[in-house]
Amino acid sequence: MMKKIIISLAAIMMCVASFGQAKKPTLMVVPSDNWCKQNGFTMKFDNQGTIEELPDYKKALQGSSDLMLVTAKISELMANRGFPCKLLEQEMKKLASESAEDAMLTSKQGGGVSESPIDKLAKTAKADIIIQVTWAVNTQGPKKSVTFILQGIDAYTGKQVASASGTGAPSFSAELPKLLEEAVLNYIDNYNVQLQNHFDDMFKNGREIIIRIKKFDTWADDFETEVDGKEISAHIEEWMQKNTVSGRFNTSDATANMMLFEQVRIPMYDANGKALDARSFCKGLQTFFKNPPFNVTSKLMTKGLGQATIVVGDK
């Protein structure tokens, strides 16, 4: 009986140790779009002729000391629970120091990829999940409390994968970080479970990205051209089948001039342990086009971490 108890305890300890060593997603805490807009920290972005209003993180960091306190406190709470965070301020400095930007391409067909400043930040930070935080300080006589919203956004897909919201108990404390900590503590563990579940799913089923394939007018062939007894589109789908996790992808659209693949599940890491994103994964597809029987060059463009466009027939 004692032997069985010892074996059971050992098994439990091994499970706990295994969970504790589980790889955690890398996070970056940013103010939400709503908070930036409410506080006047936005910028105008020309997205191929359409003017969009986006958060201006640089302006927010310079104009709000509260933002520095809030992002630092959330990062601290997450790091204490084994979830490493990249600091927004440092990532903005890295982004600003990059002297060269990837050239934007516009083909004769008007195809092109326009990256917003947020997309470029995501590529620079390479965080798995972006935590958007919204908060407001409530005053009740001499007491104060904080109402907060945390949204975990997959940096590759832009989909929400975790959420938490609540209001802390009224307190005589006037310090924002303390009020925020008191408000968040009752919710953060469940929030982290949601983040970890999403990350575990990515390990099992792969990261999700989107791939678009187009052609230059100068390329004599198209995706309906037959090569070795099959249309080029069929060869591409076979490559996707072989290189995605468990062959998971969806051909959302396919014509002679373009193909769109969504819900493409790619491995988390390559053979050298380096994290894969849409760009690095599609390098393999570029090589596929370059080699026989196609022998054609292509242009690779990306938008953020999770979207890539390949234009076949030229560079």
VOLUM-428310 format. One record per residue (C-alpha): residue number from 1; x negated, z, y negated. Coordinates in Angstrom, 1 decimal, always signed. Each point is the difference from the previous one (the first is absolute). Layout:
# residues N
   nr      px      pz      py
  NUM       X       Z       Y
...
END
This chain:
# residues 315
   nr      px      pz      py
    1    +0.0    +0.0    +0.0
    2    -2.8    +1.0    -2.4
    3    -1.8    -3.3    +0.8
    4    +3.1    -2.0    -0.9
    5    +0.3    +1.8    -3.3
    6    -3.6    -0.7    -0.8
    7    +0.4    -3.7    +0.8
    8    +3.1    -0.2    -2.1
    9    -1.7    +1.7    -3.0
   10    -2.9    -2.4    +0.4
   11    +2.3    -3.0    +0.0
   12    +1.8    +1.2    -3.2
   13    -3.3    +0.6    -1.7
   14    -1.2    -3.5    +0.9
   15    +3.2    -1.5    -1.5
   16    -0.4    +2.0    -3.2
   17    -3.6    -1.0    -0.3
   18    +0.9    -3.6    +0.6
   19    +2.7    +0.1    -2.7
   20    -2.4    +1.7    -2.4
   21    -2.5    -2.8    +0.5
   22    +2.5    -2.8    -0.4
   23    -1.0    -2.5    -2.6
   24    +1.9    +0.6    -3.2
   25    +1.1    -2.7    -2.5
   26    -1.9    -0.3    -3.2
   27    +2.2    +0.7    -3.1
   28    +0.0    -0.6    -3.7
   29    +2.3    +1.9    -2.3
   30    +1.5    -1.9    -3.0
   31    +2.8    +0.6    -2.5
   32    +3.2    -1.7    +0.9
   33    +1.2    -3.1    -1.8
   34    +2.9    +2.0    -1.3
   35    -2.2    +2.7    -1.4
   36    -2.3    -2.5    -1.7
   37    +3.0    -1.9    -1.5
   38    +1.6    +3.3    -1.3
   39    -3.2    +1.0    -1.6
   40    -0.9    -3.4    -1.5
   41    -3.0    -0.7    +2.2
   42    +0.7    -3.6    +1.0
   43    -1.6    -3.4    -0.5
   44    +1.3    -3.6    +0.0
   45    -1.2    -2.3    +2.8
   46    +0.4    -3.8    +0.0
   47    +0.9    -0.9    +3.6
   48    -0.1    -3.8    +0.0
   49    +2.2    -0.2    -3.1
   50    +2.2    +3.0    +0.8
   51    -0.8    +3.0    -2.2
   52    +0.1    +3.3    +2.1
   53    -0.3    +3.6    -1.2
   54    -2.5    +2.0    +2.1
   55    -1.4    +3.5    -0.2
   56    -3.1    +0.3    -2.1
   57    -2.0    +2.7    +1.9
   58    -3.0    -0.2    -2.3
   59    +2.2    +0.7    -3.0
   60    +1.8    +2.8    +1.9
   61    -3.2    +1.7    +0.9
   62    -1.3    -0.1    -3.5
   63    +3.3    +1.0    -1.6
   64    +1.3    +2.8    +2.4
   65    -2.0    +3.0    +0.9
   66    +3.0    +1.1    +2.2
   67    -0.6    -3.1    +2.1
   68    -3.6    +1.1    +0.7
   69    +1.2    +3.4    +1.0
   70    +2.9    -1.2    +2.2
   71    -2.1    -2.7    +1.9
   72    -2.8    +2.5    +0.5
   73    +2.4    +2.7    +1.4
   74    +1.8    -2.4    +2.4
   75    -3.4    -1.3    +1.2
   76    -1.2    +3.5    +0.5
   77    +3.1    +1.0    +2.0
   78    -0.3    -3.2    +2.2
   79    -3.8    +0.5    +0.5
   80    +0.5    +3.6    +1.1
   81    +2.3    -1.4    +2.8
   82    -2.5    -2.6    +1.2
   83    +1.3    -2.9    -2.0
   84    -2.9    -1.4    -2.1
   85    +0.9    -1.4    -3.4
   86    -1.8    -2.4    -2.3
   87    +0.1    +0.9    -3.7
   88    +1.9    -2.4    -2.2
   89    -2.4    +0.5    -2.9
   90    -3.0    -0.9    +2.1
   91    +1.7    -3.1    +1.5
   92    +0.9    -1.2    -3.5
   93    -3.6    +0.4    -1.1
   94    -1.1    -2.1    +3.1
   95    +2.5    -2.6    -0.9
   96    -1.1    -0.2    -3.6
   97    -3.6    -0.4    +1.1
   98    +0.6    -3.1    +2.0
   99    -1.3    -2.8    -2.2
  100    +1.3    -2.9    +2.1
  101    +3.6    -0.7    +0.9
  102    +1.1    -2.3    +2.9
  103    +0.9    -3.4    -1.4
  104    +3.7    -0.7    +0.0
  105    +0.9    -3.3    +1.6
  106    +2.8    -2.4    -0.9
  107    +0.3    -3.0    +2.2
  108    +1.7    -3.3    -0.9
  109    +3.1    +1.4    +1.8
  110    +0.0    +3.0    -2.3
  111    -1.0    +2.3    +2.7
  112    -2.0    +3.1    -1.0
  113    -0.4    +3.7    +0.3
  114    +0.3    +2.2    -3.1
  115    -1.3    +3.5    +0.3
  116    +1.3    +2.8    -2.2
  117    -2.3    +2.8    -1.2
  118    +1.7    +2.2    +2.6
  119    -0.9    -2.4    +2.8
  120    -3.6    +0.0    -1.2
  121    -0.1    +3.8    -0.1
  122    +1.4    +0.1    +3.6
  123    -2.8    -2.3    +1.1
  124    -2.6    +2.1    -1.7
  125    +1.2    +3.3    +1.2
  126    +0.8    -1.2    +3.6
  127    +2.2    +3.0    +0.6
  128    +2.4    -0.1    +2.9
  129    +2.9    +1.6    -1.9
  130    +0.8    +0.4    -3.7
  131    +1.7    +3.3    -0.9
  132    +2.2    -0.6    -3.1
  133    +0.9    +3.3    -1.7
  134    +2.7    +0.7    -2.6
  135    +0.5    +3.4    -1.6
  136    +1.9    +1.7    -2.7
  137    -0.3    +3.6    -1.4
  138    +3.2    +1.9    -0.3
  139    +0.4    +3.0    -2.4
  140    +2.5    +2.8    +0.7
  141    -0.6    +2.7    -2.7
  142    -3.5    +1.4    +0.5
  143    -0.3    -1.5    +3.5
  144    -1.0    -3.5    +0.9
  145    +0.2    -2.1    +3.2
  146    -1.1    -3.5    +1.1
  147    +2.2    -2.7    +1.5
  148    -2.1    -2.6    +2.0
  149    +0.3    -3.1    +2.0
  150    -2.8    -1.2    +2.4
  151    +0.2    -3.5    +1.4
  152    -2.5    -1.3    +2.6
  153    -0.4    -3.7    -0.3
  154    -1.9    -2.1    +2.5
  155    -2.7    -1.7    -2.0
  156    +0.2    -3.1    +2.1
  157    +3.7    -0.7    +0.1
  158    +1.3    +1.9    -3.0
  159    +2.6    +1.7    +2.3
  160    +0.9    +3.7    -0.4
  161    -1.1    +1.9    +3.1
  162    +0.4    +3.6    -1.1
  163    +2.0    +1.9    -2.7
  164    +0.5    +3.6    -1.2
  165    +1.8    +1.4    -3.0
  166    +1.1    +3.4    -1.3
  167    -0.1    +2.7    -2.7
  168    -2.1    +3.1    +0.1
  169    +1.3    +3.5    -0.7
  170    +0.0    +1.0    -3.7
  171    -3.3    +1.7    -0.9
  172    -1.5    +1.8    -2.9
  173    -3.1    -2.1    +0.5
  174    -0.7    -2.6    -2.7
  175    -2.7    -1.9    +1.9
  176    +1.2    -3.4    +1.2
  177    -2.2    -0.1    +3.1
  178    +1.2    +3.4    +1.1
  179    +3.7    -0.9    -0.5
  180    -0.6    -3.3    +1.8
  181    -1.7    +1.7    +2.9
  182    +2.9    +2.5    +0.4
  183    +2.5    -2.9    +0.0
  184    -1.9    -2.2    +2.5
  185    -1.1    +2.6    +2.5
  186    +3.4    +0.2    +1.8
  187    +0.1    -3.8    +0.5
  188    -3.6    -1.2    +0.4
  189    -0.5    +0.7    +3.8
  190    +3.1    -2.1    +0.9
  191    -1.2    -2.6    -2.4
  192    -3.4    -0.2    +1.7
  193    +1.7    -0.3    +3.4
  194    +1.8    -3.1    -1.3
  195    -3.3    -1.4    -1.3
  196    -1.8    +0.7    +3.3
  197    +2.8    -1.5    +2.1
  198    -0.3    -3.2    -2.1
  199    -3.7    -0.1    +0.4
  200    +0.3    +0.7    +3.8
  201    +2.4    -3.0    +0.2
  202    -2.6    -2.2    -1.7
  203    -2.7    +1.1    +2.5
  204    +2.3    -0.9    +2.9
  205    +1.7    -3.1    -1.4
  206    -2.4    -1.2    -2.7
  207    +0.1    -0.3    -3.8
  208    +2.7    -2.2    -1.4
  209    -0.9    -3.0    -2.3
  210    +1.4    -3.3    -1.2
  211    -1.8    -3.3    +0.4
  212    +0.8    -3.3    -1.7
  213    -1.5    -3.3    +1.0
  214    +0.2    -3.0    -2.3
  215    -1.8    -3.4    -0.4
  216    -1.7    -1.9    -2.7
  217    +1.4    -3.5    -0.8
  218    -3.5    -1.3    +0.7
  219    +0.2    +1.0    +3.7
  220    +1.2    -3.1    +2.0
  221    +1.7    +2.1    +2.7
  222    +2.7    +2.6    -0.2
  223    +1.3    +2.7    +2.3
  224    +2.2    -2.4    +2.0
  225    -3.0    -2.2    +0.8
  226    -0.7    +0.0    +3.8
  227    -3.5    +1.0    +1.2
  228    -0.8    +0.2    +3.7
  229    +3.6    -0.6    +0.8
  230    +1.5    +2.7    -2.2
  231    +0.9    +0.3    -3.6
  232    -2.5    +1.9    -2.2
  233    +2.7    +2.6    -0.7
  234    +0.2    +0.7    +3.8
  235    -3.8    +0.5    +0.1
  236    +0.3    +2.4    -2.9
  237    +2.7    +2.0    +1.7
  238    -2.1    +0.2    +3.1
  239    -2.9    +1.4    -2.0
  240    +2.3    +2.6    -1.6
  241    +1.2    +1.0    +3.5
  242    -3.5    +0.6    +1.2
  243    -1.3    +1.8    -3.0
  244    +2.9    +2.3    -1.0
  245    +0.7    +3.4    +1.6
  246    +2.1    -0.7    +3.1
  247    +0.8    -3.5    -1.5
  248    +2.2    +1.6    -2.7
  249    +0.9    -2.4    -2.8
  250    +3.0    -1.8    -1.4
  251    +0.0    -3.7    -1.0
  252    +2.4    +0.3    -2.9
  253    -0.3    -3.6    -1.2
  254    -1.9    -3.2    +1.2
  255    +0.0    -3.5    -1.5
  256    -2.4    -2.9    +0.0
  257    -1.7    +1.5    -3.2
  258    +0.2    +3.8    +0.5
  259    +0.4    +2.9    +2.4
  260    +1.0    +3.5    -0.7
  261    -0.8    +2.9    +2.3
  262    +1.5    +3.4    -0.6
  263    -0.2    +3.4    +1.8
  264    -3.4    -1.1    +1.2
  265    -1.6    +2.9    +1.8
  266    -3.8    +0.0    -0.2
  267    -2.5    +2.5    +1.6
  268    -0.9    +3.0    -2.2
  269    -3.7    -0.6    +0.5
  270    -2.3    -2.8    +1.1
  271    -2.6    +0.3    +2.8
  272    -2.5    +1.7    -2.4
  273    +2.5    +2.7    -1.0
  274    +0.6    -1.6    -3.4
  275    +3.6    +0.2    -1.3
  276    +1.8    -3.3    +0.0
  277    +2.2    -1.3    -2.8
  278    +1.7    -3.4    -0.5
  279    -3.1    -1.6    -1.4
  280    -2.4    +1.0    +2.8
  281    +2.6    -0.8    +2.7
  282    +0.6    -3.5    -1.5
  283    -3.8    -0.7    +0.0
  284    +0.5    -0.6    +3.7
  285    +2.8    -2.5    -0.7
  286    -2.3    -1.8    -2.4
  287    -2.6    -0.3    +2.7
  288    +2.8    -1.3    +2.4
  289    +0.7    -2.9    -2.4
  290    -3.7    -0.7    -0.6
  291    -0.8    -0.5    +3.6
  292    +1.0    -2.8    +2.4
  293    +2.5    -1.6    +0.5
  294    +1.0    +0.4    -3.7
  295    -3.3    +0.0    -1.8
  296    +1.6    +0.8    -3.4
  297    -0.9    +2.3    -2.8
  298    +2.5    +2.4    -1.6
  299    +0.4    +2.3    -3.0
  300    +0.8    +3.7    +0.5
  301    +1.7    +2.0    -2.7
  302    +1.4    +3.5    +0.2
  303    +2.5    +2.2    -1.8
  304    -0.7    +3.7    +0.4
  305    -1.0    +1.2    +3.5
  306    +3.0    -1.5    +1.9
  307    +0.6    -3.6    -1.1
  308    -2.2    -3.0    +0.6
  309    +0.5    -3.7    -0.7
  310    -2.1    -2.7    +1.7
  311    +0.1    -3.5    -1.5
  312    -1.3    -2.6    +2.5
  313    -1.9    -3.1    -0.9
  314    -2.5    +1.0    -2.7
  315    -1.5    +2.9    -1.8
END
